[in-house]
């Protein structure tokens, strides 16, 4: 049974969709964090929970973006064979945006004087 | 021997959930790396696959539990502002750290980095858990996809490790009590 399962092939679309959605979610976290640092009004608008502050909006927005992007991309890529490397590298660039945007010495560059 | 509710939640967040994720990483990475048809028998792949799927989903759930408890339960105690005129800031970790130039970096770099970057770990680990579940034993023949998943998995580990390391240091210098 395992041998038969190994010999079967599965389209890579759903995995490419998940990776791309992961990259989008991470980039969203980086962007929201940097925007929140750059603008006091954005910062205030993200403080949905007074005890947690703007971090509430940052994490819920980026988590929401991840799951919504995943759902949409999954429906688009379902059952399809796509160029995996292209989507993987796009996901890596988005991941790098997420990593950079959540690094304090970077996002503090955008803080108002 | 006593432990306050705040300390209990801090331990759950850091020592139980966070540390469990970091400790499980080695097993998960080894499982992904060694999932090759030339190294493992068909029966071996089947046996590993079940373990890998369960392990990766548990890791993803634990990563989500870590960031949710950290952000919505522990963090408010960390950032609580002291009432006007409070001289002893020990119960207000953020203010305590910022009050001295020698400790302010633990907040401005450590906590600011930790509270954001930690959220990348559950996203990356969920992607890996889904992909392994979706492919199943077929993943053994897909070297390219397996390499990509290992990169996601390593990013999940590194981001969780940054968050965990700073969390441990900050809680040592300005504990939540």
Interface residues (C-beta under 8 A of the other chain):
Chain A: X1 X2 X3 X5 X6 X8 X9 X10 X12 X14 X15 X18 X19 X21 X22 X25 X26 X29 X33 X49 X51 X52 X53 X55 X56 X58 X59 X62 X63 X66 X84 X85 X88 X92 X95 X98 X99 X102 X103 X104 X105
Chain B: X37 X42 X43 X45 X46 X49 X67 X71 X72 X75 X76 X79 X80 X108 X109 X112 X113 X115 X116 X117 X119 X120 X123 X124 X126 X127 X130 X131 X134 X135 X136 X137 X138 X140 X141 X142 X144 X145 X148 X151 X152 X155 X159
